[in-house]
Amino acid sequence: MMFDTRRIATAVGEDVVKVYDKADGRQWDCGPGADLEEGATGPAAVEKVRIKDGYMVEGRKSGVVAAWSC
């Protein structure tokens, strides 16, 4: 889990990062597994996540590192 002044990002062994907006209470999934249908197998699980000033970086168990604007 990581947070900045506006958002909280969590990843607990899932294939997506869940992002929560503290200001308006919205929640959404971010990452390549976010568009998969229920029950579909996605990319490797997220191991590390960092968020700051509207940007998020995730590291997966497979060694893949991705950066997102959120």
Secondary structure, DSSP 4 states (H G I P E B T S, - for coil): -EE-SSEEEE-SSSSSEEEEETTT--EEEESGGGGSPTT---SPPEEEEEEETTEEEEEETTS-EEEEE-
